[in-house]
């Protein structure tokens, strides 16, 4: 079975370069992350898939989903590969 993919709006990013800058500011050891309040229901099927980034109503790039973690507030961290692949 193939992994699932998800989309996320890059709020506040005017272009893919702004998105790249935002993600690189959180990067360490080849990984970056985003935070969401709740873990996706089918999170196990998303590992190995991609998170597709939307900027100005267009898919502009994707990041490979590495794993899911929980932070100290109980929110979900989605760990992503640092590489941002244009689409």
PESUL-V510448 format. One record per backbone hydrogen bond with DSSP energy under -0.5 kcal/mol. NH is the residue of the N-H (numbers start at 1). CO is the residue of the C=O. If there is no record, write none. Layout:
BEGIN
[[NH;CO] [NH;CO]]
END
This chain:
BEGIN
[[4;45] [6;50] [8;52] [10;54] [11;9] [13;10] [14;12] [18;15] [19;15] [20;16] [21;17] [22;18] [23;19] [24;20] [25;21] [26;23] [27;24] [28;31] [31;28] [32;80] [34;78] [36;76] [43;40] [45;42] [46;42] [46;43] [47;43] [48;65] [49;46] [51;63] [52;6] [52;50] [53;61] [54;8] [55;53] [55;58] [58;55] [60;53] [60;58] [61;53] [62;85] [63;51] [65;49] [66;64] [66;79] [67;79] [69;77] [71;75] [74;71] [76;36] [77;69] [78;34] [78;76] [79;67] [79;77] [80;32] [81;64] [82;30] [85;62] [85;83] [86;84] [87;60]]
END
